[in-house]
Structure formats: C-alpha cells, structure tokens
C-alpha cells in the first residue's frame, strides 16, 4: 500500500510531537494527567524556576495539548483532551516492552 502524504498534516503532526519532546514538558504532562496545577505548584514539583515553567506551558498550550483556566488571581492548567493522556499511556506501554 502506498502512503499518501499530506505535507500540511505531517507538519502539524511533527509540531505536536515536538512540543511534547522535552523532559520538562513530559514532567508537566505527567503531573497534569492526574490534576490541575498552577505554575507555582508545577515549579515546586519539577524543581524548575517559574519563568521556565511558563515557557514550557506556553509551548504546550500553543500546541493545544493543555488549556488554562483562571480562578481569581490563579491560573490553573490541565490536559486538553483524554487523547493526550492516552498518547502518554501508549508511550509508557511501548517503552516498557
């Protein structure tokens, strides 16, 4: 079977995967799989300064992987769709075999 390549789709797919392909962003996603969190909570758990956490969150948010919701003065982040959690589970399964 010959593959039919849609270059725009492949570029979007590549950008999506690239946005997750950083140890800090994967740590963020692992935390957000279980709970919503704000920048200070993520910074404390991951041991990365808040400005750096914010940069990683922006990359994930711009890719549509996470969303943010304001509660008073705080902004909480969470995974946008269950599909992202499923991707992480699939990666876990793949790497454990």
N, CA, C and O atoms as CSV, one atom per row, in Angstrom:
chain,resi,resn,atom,element,x,y,z
A,1,UNK,N,N,0.845,-1.179,0.000
A,1,UNK,CA,C,0.000,0.000,0.000
A,1,UNK,C,C,0.892,1.243,0.000
A,1,UNK,O,O,1.805,1.360,0.818
A,2,UNK,N,N,0.630,2.136,-0.889
A,2,UNK,CA,C,1.405,3.369,-0.998
A,2,UNK,C,C,0.823,4.417,-0.058
A,2,UNK,O,O,-0.389,4.630,-0.018
A,3,UNK,N,N,1.700,5.067,0.695
A,3,UNK,CA,C,1.258,6.122,1.614
A,3,UNK,C,C,0.974,7.397,0.842
A,3,UNK,O,O,1.704,7.763,-0.080
A,4,UNK,N,N,-0.101,8.066,1.236
A,4,UNK,CA,C,-0.460,9.346,0.637
A,4,UNK,C,C,-0.100,10.428,1.661
A,4,UNK,O,O,-0.761,10.546,2.692
A,5,UNK,N,N,0.920,11.200,1.388
A,5,UNK,CA,C,1.415,12.179,2.350
A,5,UNK,C,C,0.780,13.545,2.139
A,5,UNK,O,O,0.886,14.134,1.064
A,6,UNK,N,N,0.133,14.030,3.157
A,6,UNK,CA,C,-0.386,15.387,3.187
A,6,UNK,C,C,0.648,16.197,3.965
A,6,UNK,O,O,0.736,16.083,5.187
A,7,UNK,N,N,1.418,17.002,3.272
A,7,UNK,CA,C,2.534,17.717,3.890
A,7,UNK,C,C,2.098,18.622,5.040
A,7,UNK,O,O,2.791,18.704,6.054
A,8,UNK,N,N,0.970,19.295,4.899
A,8,UNK,CA,C,0.485,20.164,5.981
A,8,UNK,C,C,0.155,19.352,7.221
A,8,UNK,O,O,0.494,19.743,8.338
A,9,UNK,N,N,-0.509,18.220,7.021
A,9,UNK,CA,C,-0.861,17.354,8.148
A,9,UNK,C,C,0.396,16.808,8.829
A,9,UNK,O,O,0.484,16.778,10.057
A,10,UNK,N,N,1.356,16.383,8.026
A,10,UNK,CA,C,2.599,15.852,8.596
A,10,UNK,C,C,3.356,16.924,9.374
A,10,UNK,O,O,3.965,16.631,10.403
A,11,UNK,N,N,3.322,18.144,8.897
A,11,UNK,CA,C,3.970,19.247,9.606
A,11,UNK,C,C,3.285,19.484,10.951
A,11,UNK,O,O,3.962,19.657,11.965
A,12,UNK,N,N,1.953,19.495,10.974
A,12,UNK,CA,C,1.209,19.655,12.231
A,12,UNK,C,C,1.500,18.514,13.192
A,12,UNK,O,O,1.664,18.728,14.393
A,13,UNK,N,N,1.563,17.313,12.662
A,13,UNK,CA,C,1.860,16.130,13.473
A,13,UNK,C,C,3.252,16.243,14.079
A,13,UNK,O,O,3.450,15.940,15.256
A,14,UNK,N,N,4.199,16.671,13.287
A,14,UNK,CA,C,5.574,16.848,13.749
A,14,UNK,C,C,5.651,17.913,14.845
A,14,UNK,O,O,6.323,17.714,15.857
A,15,UNK,N,N,4.971,19.034,14.647
A,15,UNK,CA,C,4.966,20.107,15.649
A,15,UNK,C,C,4.335,19.639,16.957
A,15,UNK,O,O,4.816,19.974,18.039
A,16,UNK,N,N,3.254,18.862,16.851
A,16,UNK,CA,C,2.581,18.328,18.035
A,16,UNK,C,C,3.534,17.439,18.826
A,16,UNK,O,O,3.676,17.599,20.038
A,17,UNK,N,N,4.182,16.507,18.140
A,17,UNK,CA,C,5.109,15.598,18.818
A,17,UNK,C,C,6.314,16.346,19.378
A,17,UNK,O,O,6.786,16.043,20.474
A,18,UNK,N,N,6.807,17.317,18.628
A,18,UNK,CA,C,7.951,18.111,19.076
A,18,UNK,C,C,7.614,18.892,20.346
A,18,UNK,O,O,8.462,19.061,21.223
A,19,UNK,N,N,6.384,19.362,20.435
A,19,UNK,CA,C,6.003,20.145,21.608
A,19,UNK,C,C,6.020,19.313,22.884
A,19,UNK,O,O,6.179,19.865,23.973
A,20,UNK,N,N,5.861,18.013,22.774
A,20,UNK,CA,C,5.922,17.144,23.959
A,20,UNK,C,C,7.332,16.606,24.198
A,20,UNK,O,O,7.609,16.071,25.271
A,21,UNK,N,N,8.212,16.738,23.233
A,21,UNK,CA,C,9.508,16.072,23.250
A,21,UNK,C,C,10.560,16.841,24.042
A,21,UNK,O,O,11.605,17.204,23.502
A,22,UNK,N,N,10.287,17.086,25.304
A,22,UNK,CA,C,11.244,17.731,26.196
A,22,UNK,C,C,10.986,17.175,27.588
A,22,UNK,O,O,9.833,17.091,28.012
A,23,UNK,N,N,12.035,16.792,28.307
A,23,UNK,CA,C,11.826,16.200,29.634
A,23,UNK,C,C,10.969,17.051,30.576
A,23,UNK,O,O,10.136,16.507,31.301
A,24,UNK,N,N,11.154,18.348,30.578
A,24,UNK,CA,C,10.363,19.209,31.470
A,24,UNK,C,C,8.892,19.202,31.064
A,24,UNK,O,O,8.009,19.166,31.921
A,25,UNK,N,N,8.630,19.238,29.761
A,25,UNK,CA,C,7.240,19.231,29.312
A,25,UNK,C,C,6.582,17.887,29.584
A,25,UNK,O,O,5.395,17.833,29.903
A,26,UNK,N,N,7.334,16.809,29.464
A,26,UNK,CA,C,6.789,15.499,29.804
A,26,UNK,C,C,6.480,15.411,31.304
A,26,UNK,O,O,5.473,14.821,31.696
A,27,UNK,N,N,7.335,15.990,32.133
A,27,UNK,CA,C,7.053,16.025,33.573
A,27,UNK,C,C,5.773,16.806,33.847
A,27,UNK,O,O,4.938,16.382,34.647
A,28,UNK,N,N,5.627,17.935,33.187
A,28,UNK,CA,C,4.414,18.745,33.347
A,28,UNK,C,C,3.188,17.920,32.962
A,28,UNK,O,O,2.192,17.907,33.686
A,29,UNK,N,N,3.261,17.242,31.837
A,29,UNK,CA,C,2.126,16.452,31.371
A,29,UNK,C,C,1.805,15.304,32.316
A,29,UNK,O,O,0.637,14.982,32.534
A,30,UNK,N,N,2.835,14.689,32.877
A,30,UNK,CA,C,2.602,13.607,33.836
A,30,UNK,C,C,1.854,14.127,35.060
A,30,UNK,O,O,0.965,13.451,35.578
A,31,UNK,N,N,2.205,15.307,35.516
A,31,UNK,CA,C,1.506,15.904,36.661
A,31,UNK,C,C,0.069,16.243,36.272
A,31,UNK,O,O,-0.867,15.967,37.023
A,32,UNK,N,N,-0.097,16.841,35.099
A,32,UNK,CA,C,-1.419,17.275,34.670
A,32,UNK,C,C,-2.333,16.112,34.287
A,32,UNK,O,O,-3.544,16.300,34.162
A,33,UNK,N,N,-1.781,14.924,34.102
A,33,UNK,CA,C,-2.610,13.738,33.875
A,33,UNK,C,C,-3.504,13.478,35.076
A,33,UNK,O,O,-4.631,13.004,34.936
A,34,UNK,N,N,-2.988,13.794,36.257
A,34,UNK,CA,C,-3.684,13.468,37.498
A,34,UNK,C,C,-4.456,14.631,38.102
A,34,UNK,O,O,-5.432,14.427,38.824
A,35,UNK,N,N,-4.014,15.863,37.804
A,35,UNK,CA,C,-4.635,17.002,38.483
A,35,UNK,C,C,-4.354,18.297,37.737
A,35,UNK,O,O,-3.406,18.397,36.959
A,36,UNK,N,N,-5.200,19.284,37.993
A,36,UNK,CA,C,-4.923,20.629,37.509
A,36,UNK,C,C,-3.837,21.213,38.393
A,36,UNK,O,O,-3.720,20.847,39.562
A,37,UNK,N,N,-3.043,22.116,37.841
A,37,UNK,CA,C,-1.967,22.719,38.636
A,37,UNK,C,C,-1.668,24.117,38.119
A,37,UNK,O,O,-1.880,24.419,36.944
A,38,UNK,N,N,-1.171,24.966,39.014
A,38,UNK,CA,C,-0.734,26.307,38.635
A,38,UNK,C,C,0.787,26.301,38.482
A,38,UNK,O,O,1.452,25.316,38.806
A,39,UNK,N,N,1.318,27.398,37.992
A,39,UNK,CA,C,2.756,27.497,37.716
A,39,UNK,C,C,3.577,27.238,38.976
A,39,UNK,O,O,4.565,26.505,38.925
A,40,UNK,N,N,3.187,27.821,40.096
A,40,UNK,CA,C,3.977,27.654,41.325
A,40,UNK,C,C,3.977,26.193,41.785
A,40,UNK,O,O,4.997,25.705,42.270
A,41,UNK,N,N,2.856,25.493,41.642
A,41,UNK,CA,C,2.804,24.074,42.015
A,41,UNK,C,C,3.697,23.238,41.103
A,41,UNK,O,O,4.429,22.363,41.566
A,42,UNK,N,N,3.629,23.517,39.811
A,42,UNK,CA,C,4.473,22.787,38.867
A,42,UNK,C,C,5.942,23.063,39.137
A,42,UNK,O,O,6.766,22.149,39.116
A,43,UNK,N,N,6.269,24.317,39.388
A,43,UNK,CA,C,7.651,24.703,39.664
A,43,UNK,C,C,8.189,23.972,40.884
A,43,UNK,O,O,9.325,23.498,40.888
A,44,UNK,N,N,7.370,23.886,41.907
A,44,UNK,CA,C,7.784,23.215,43.145
A,44,UNK,C,C,7.988,21.717,42.923
A,44,UNK,O,O,8.953,21.143,43.428
A,45,UNK,N,N,7.101,21.089,42.183
A,45,UNK,CA,C,7.193,19.644,41.960
A,45,UNK,C,C,8.329,19.262,41.024
A,45,UNK,O,O,8.982,18.236,41.212
A,46,UNK,N,N,8.559,20.086,40.023
A,46,UNK,CA,C,9.556,19.748,38.998
A,46,UNK,C,C,10.932,20.333,39.311
A,46,UNK,O,O,11.939,19.907,38.746
A,47,UNK,N,N,10.964,21.297,40.201
A,47,UNK,CA,C,12.222,21.952,40.583
A,47,UNK,C,C,12.822,22.746,39.422
A,47,UNK,O,O,14.025,22.691,39.166
A,48,UNK,N,N,11.961,23.481,38.732
A,48,UNK,CA,C,12.365,24.387,37.659
A,48,UNK,C,C,11.781,25.754,37.994
A,48,UNK,O,O,10.665,25.846,38.505
A,49,UNK,N,N,12.522,26.801,37.713
A,49,UNK,CA,C,12.052,28.154,38.021
A,49,UNK,C,C,10.771,28.483,37.256
A,49,UNK,O,O,10.543,28.003,36.146
A,50,UNK,N,N,9.951,29.313,37.884
A,50,UNK,CA,C,8.640,29.647,37.318
A,50,UNK,C,C,8.692,30.224,35.905
A,50,UNK,O,O,7.860,29.843,35.082
A,51,UNK,N,N,9.626,31.126,35.578
A,51,UNK,CA,C,9.659,31.626,34.193
A,51,UNK,C,C,9.882,30.509,33.169
A,51,UNK,O,O,9.307,30.539,32.081
A,52,UNK,N,N,10.712,29.532,33.516
A,52,UNK,CA,C,10.951,28.411,32.604
A,52,UNK,C,C,9.709,27.528,32.484
A,52,UNK,O,O,9.374,27.063,31.395
A,53,UNK,N,N,9.031,27.303,33.604
A,53,UNK,CA,C,7.783,26.536,33.570
A,53,UNK,C,C,6.783,27.243,32.648
A,53,UNK,O,O,6.120,26.604,31.832
A,54,UNK,N,N,6.685,28.561,32.789
A,54,UNK,CA,C,5.756,29.333,31.959
A,54,UNK,C,C,6.065,29.182,30.470
A,54,UNK,O,O,5.149,29.087,29.654
A,55,UNK,N,N,7.339,29.160,30.115
A,55,UNK,CA,C,7.723,28.973,28.711
A,55,UNK,C,C,7.273,27.609,28.206
A,55,UNK,O,O,6.735,27.496,27.104
A,56,UNK,N,N,7.493,26.577,29.012
A,56,UNK,CA,C,7.079,25.236,28.609
A,56,UNK,C,C,5.558,25.144,28.510
A,56,UNK,O,O,5.031,24.513,27.594
A,57,UNK,N,N,4.856,25.768,29.445
A,57,UNK,CA,C,3.393,25.770,29.403
A,57,UNK,C,C,2.879,26.464,28.145
A,57,UNK,O,O,1.903,26.013,27.544
A,58,UNK,N,N,3.520,27.546,27.746
A,58,UNK,CA,C,3.117,28.250,26.521
A,58,UNK,C,C,3.271,27.373,25.291
A,58,UNK,O,O,2.417,27.387,24.404
A,59,UNK,N,N,4.345,26.617,25.233
A,59,UNK,CA,C,4.556,25.703,24.104
A,59,UNK,C,C,3.449,24.659,24.073
A,59,UNK,O,O,2.875,24.389,23.018
A,60,UNK,N,N,3.150,24.076,25.221
A,60,UNK,CA,C,2.105,23.060,25.295
A,60,UNK,C,C,0.727,23.650,24.989
A,60,UNK,O,O,-0.088,23.012,24.323
A,61,UNK,N,N,0.473,24.846,25.467
A,61,UNK,CA,C,-0.814,25.492,25.233
A,61,UNK,C,C,-0.973,25.889,23.764
A,61,UNK,O,O,-2.047,25.712,23.189
A,62,UNK,N,N,0.083,26.422,23.159
A,62,UNK,CA,C,0.023,26.807,21.745
A,62,UNK,C,C,-0.188,25.607,20.828
A,62,UNK,O,O,-0.707,25.751,19.721
A,63,UNK,N,N,0.214,24.426,21.286
A,63,UNK,CA,C,0.001,23.200,20.516
A,63,UNK,C,C,-1.372,22.594,20.771
A,63,UNK,O,O,-1.749,21.615,20.128
A,64,UNK,N,N,-2.116,23.171,21.703
A,64,UNK,CA,C,-3.441,22.659,22.009
A,64,UNK,C,C,-3.446,21.471,22.951
A,64,UNK,O,O,-4.483,20.838,23.148
A,65,UNK,N,N,-2.301,21.164,23.533
A,65,UNK,CA,C,-2.178,19.994,24.401
A,65,UNK,C,C,-2.754,20.270,25.785
A,65,UNK,O,O,-3.327,19.379,26.412
A,66,UNK,N,N,-2.601,21.500,26.257
A,66,UNK,CA,C,-3.150,21.879,27.557
A,66,UNK,C,C,-4.010,23.129,27.406
A,66,UNK,O,O,-3.922,23.851,26.413
A,67,UNK,N,N,-4.833,23.360,28.406
A,67,UNK,CA,C,-5.631,24.575,28.464
A,67,UNK,C,C,-5.386,25.238,29.811
A,67,UNK,O,O,-4.840,24.629,30.730
A,68,UNK,N,N,-5.798,26.492,29.910
A,68,UNK,CA,C,-5.669,27.188,31.185
A,68,UNK,C,C,-7.012,27.776,31.568
A,68,UNK,O,O,-7.826,28.131,30.715
A,69,UNK,N,N,-7.222,27.870,32.872
A,69,UNK,CA,C,-8.456,28.449,33.394
A,69,UNK,C,C,-8.103,29.286,34.610
A,69,UNK,O,O,-7.399,28.842,35.517
A,70,UNK,N,N,-8.613,30.507,34.601
A,70,UNK,CA,C,-8.343,31.433,35.703
A,70,UNK,C,C,-9.363,31.217,36.819
A,70,UNK,O,O,-10.566,31.115,36.580
A,71,UNK,N,N,-8.838,31.150,38.058
A,71,UNK,CA,C,-9.671,31.125,39.264
A,71,UNK,C,C,-9.145,32.224,40.166
A,71,UNK,O,O,-8.125,32.050,40.831
A,72,UNK,N,N,-9.836,33.357,40.192
A,72,UNK,CA,C,-9.347,34.507,40.947
A,72,UNK,C,C,-8.056,35.003,40.337
A,72,UNK,O,O,-8.007,35.321,39.149
A,73,UNK,N,N,-7.006,35.070,41.147
A,73,UNK,CA,C,-5.696,35.517,40.666
A,73,UNK,C,C,-4.854,34.369,40.106
A,73,UNK,O,O,-3.825,34.602,39.473
A,74,UNK,N,N,-5.288,33.145,40.339
A,74,UNK,CA,C,-4.512,31.968,39.944
A,74,UNK,C,C,-4.946,31.467,38.564
A,74,UNK,O,O,-6.115,31.561,38.192
A,75,UNK,N,N,-3.983,30.937,37.820
A,75,UNK,CA,C,-4.267,30.286,36.540
A,75,UNK,C,C,-3.902,28.827,36.691
A,75,UNK,O,O,-2.775,28.495,37.059
A,76,UNK,N,N,-4.860,27.952,36.406
A,76,UNK,CA,C,-4.648,26.522,36.504
A,76,UNK,C,C,-4.608,25.907,35.111
A,76,UNK,O,O,-5.362,26.297,34.220
A,77,UNK,N,N,-3.725,24.950,34.946
A,77,UNK,CA,C,-3.529,24.279,33.671
A,77,UNK,C,C,-3.991,22.837,33.793
A,77,UNK,O,O,-3.880,22.216,34.850
A,78,UNK,N,N,-4.510,22.322,32.690
A,78,UNK,CA,C,-4.859,20.908,32.646
A,78,UNK,C,C,-4.740,20.394,31.219
A,78,UNK,O,O,-4.692,21.169,30.264
A,79,UNK,N,N,-4.695,19.081,31.094
A,79,UNK,CA,C,-4.609,18.465,29.773
A,79,UNK,C,C,-5.916,18.714,29.042
A,79,UNK,O,O,-7.000,18.574,29.610
A,80,UNK,N,N,-5.799,19.082,27.780
A,80,UNK,CA,C,-6.949,19.478,26.984
A,80,UNK,C,C,-7.901,18.331,26.697
A,80,UNK,O,O,-9.116,18.514,26.774
A,81,UNK,N,N,-7.395,17.177,26.374
A,81,UNK,CA,C,-8.237,16.061,25.971
A,81,UNK,C,C,-7.717,14.762,26.562
A,81,UNK,O,O,-6.531,14.619,26.858
A,82,UNK,N,N,-8.628,13.831,26.725
A,82,UNK,CA,C,-8.260,12.491,27.200
A,82,UNK,C,C,-7.292,11.827,26.231
A,82,UNK,O,O,-6.491,10.983,26.632
A,83,UNK,N,N,-7.364,12.208,24.945
A,83,UNK,CA,C,-6.477,11.611,23.952
A,83,UNK,C,C,-5.007,11.842,24.279
A,83,UNK,O,O,-4.171,10.982,24.002
A,84,UNK,N,N,-4.681,12.988,24.863
A,84,UNK,CA,C,-3.291,13.262,25.234
A,84,UNK,C,C,-2.853,12.281,26.322
A,84,UNK,O,O,-1.738,11.761,26.274
A,85,UNK,N,N,-3.713,12.030,27.288
A,85,UNK,CA,C,-3.399,11.032,28.325
A,85,UNK,C,C,-3.205,9.662,27.697
A,85,UNK,O,O,-2.324,8.904,28.102
A,86,UNK,N,N,-4.027,9.347,26.709
A,86,UNK,CA,C,-3.889,8.058,26.027
A,86,UNK,C,C,-2.571,7.956,25.270
A,86,UNK,O,O,-1.965,6.886,25.222
A,87,UNK,N,N,-2.124,9.057,24.680
A,87,UNK,CA,C,-0.820,9.064,23.994
A,87,UNK,C,C,0.286,8.768,25.003
A,87,UNK,O,O,1.181,7.969,24.730
A,88,UNK,N,N,0.223,9.411,26.169
A,88,UNK,CA,C,1.237,9.174,27.200
A,88,UNK,C,C,1.206,7.726,27.676
A,88,UNK,O,O,2.258,7.130,27.906
A,89,UNK,N,N,0.012,7.153,27.827
A,89,UNK,CA,C,-0.117,5.740,28.226
A,89,UNK,C,C,0.474,4.825,27.166
A,89,UNK,O,O,1.146,3.844,27.488
A,90,UNK,N,N,0.225,5.144,25.906
A,90,UNK,CA,C,0.762,4.343,24.804
A,90,UNK,C,C,2.286,4.382,24.803
A,90,UNK,O,O,2.936,3.356,24.603
A,91,UNK,N,N,2.852,5.555,25.025
A,91,UNK,CA,C,4.317,5.679,25.106
A,91,UNK,C,C,4.847,4.844,26.269
A,91,UNK,O,O,5.859,4.157,26.128
A,92,UNK,N,N,4.169,4.901,27.420
A,92,UNK,CA,C,4.578,4.098,28.577
A,92,UNK,C,C,4.567,2.619,28.237
A,92,UNK,O,O,5.517,1.901,28.546
A,93,UNK,N,N,3.510,2.168,27.611
A,93,UNK,CA,C,3.384,0.749,27.228
A,93,UNK,C,C,4.487,0.362,26.264
A,93,UNK,O,O,5.117,-0.684,26.418
A,94,UNK,N,N,4.720,1.203,25.273
A,94,UNK,CA,C,5.753,0.923,24.266
A,94,UNK,C,C,7.128,0.801,24.906
A,94,UNK,O,O,7.877,-0.123,24.588
A,95,UNK,N,N,7.466,1.707,25.792
A,95,UNK,CA,C,8.798,1.731,26.399
A,95,UNK,C,C,9.000,0.622,27.424
A,95,UNK,O,O,10.136,0.226,27.684
A,96,UNK,N,N,7.934,0.122,28.001
A,96,UNK,CA,C,8.044,-0.956,28.985
A,96,UNK,C,C,8.222,-2.302,28.339
A,96,UNK,O,O,8.617,-3.256,29.009
A,97,UNK,N,N,7.940,-2.412,27.040
A,97,UNK,CA,C,8.083,-3.700,26.328
A,97,UNK,C,C,9.433,-3.854,25.708
A,97,UNK,O,O,9.710,-4.874,25.078
